[in-house]
Amino acid sequence: DAAVNQGVKPAVEMLQTCLKVKADGVMGLVTTSAAAKSKQSEIIPRYLTARLNRYTKTKNFDTYGEGWFNRVFRLIFTPTGMNA
């Protein structure tokens, strides 16, 4: 969802930052290995927070911010995420 809404490179960079690996925007072996070893219960909240923080710095946040936040909240509060 982040890659579609915020761009592939920023989505990967946010994940890499959460995983504490070099944030180069490339979803390679280092990133996938770190993700596989991580605790989802720790990484997912960090990642969603990173998304929300990035939205606040995005042009047109004043216009679209509420909708962008709702997009992330649906991922948190609905069992099927964006399909709900």
SULJO-V946449 format. One record per residue. N is the residue number from 1. PSI is psi in degrees with one decimal (NA if undefined). Layout:
n = <N;N>
psi = <PSI;PSI>
This chain:
n = <1;2;3;4;5;6;7;8;9;10;11;12;13;14;15;16;17;18;19;20;21;22;23;24;25;26;27;28;29;30;31;32;33;34;35;36;37;38;39;40;41;42;43;44;45;46;47;48;49;50;51;52;53;54;55;56;57;58;59;60;61;62;63;64;65;66;67;68;69;70;71;72;73;74;75;76;77;78;79;80;81;82;83;84>
psi = <-41.8;-39.7;-37.0;-44.5;-32.0;-6.4;145.9;-51.7;-49.0;-37.0;-43.6;-41.5;-40.4;-42.3;-45.4;-40.6;-43.5;-34.4;-7.0;43.2;168.9;125.1;84.7;-1.4;7.8;123.4;80.9;-163.8;-41.5;-45.0;-47.8;-35.4;-45.3;-39.3;-41.7;-31.6;-11.0;161.3;119.3;-35.8;-18.0;-41.6;-42.2;-49.4;-39.0;-42.9;-45.0;-35.5;-41.3;-40.9;-46.8;-42.6;-41.4;-39.6;-40.7;-20.1;4.2;140.2;142.3;17.1;-38.7;-31.9;-45.7;-4.2;-43.0;-43.1;-40.2;-42.6;-43.4;-36.3;-46.2;-42.2;-33.6;-33.8;-33.6;-43.3;-2.1;137.1;-30.8;9.3;-125.9;-14.7;-6.7;NA>
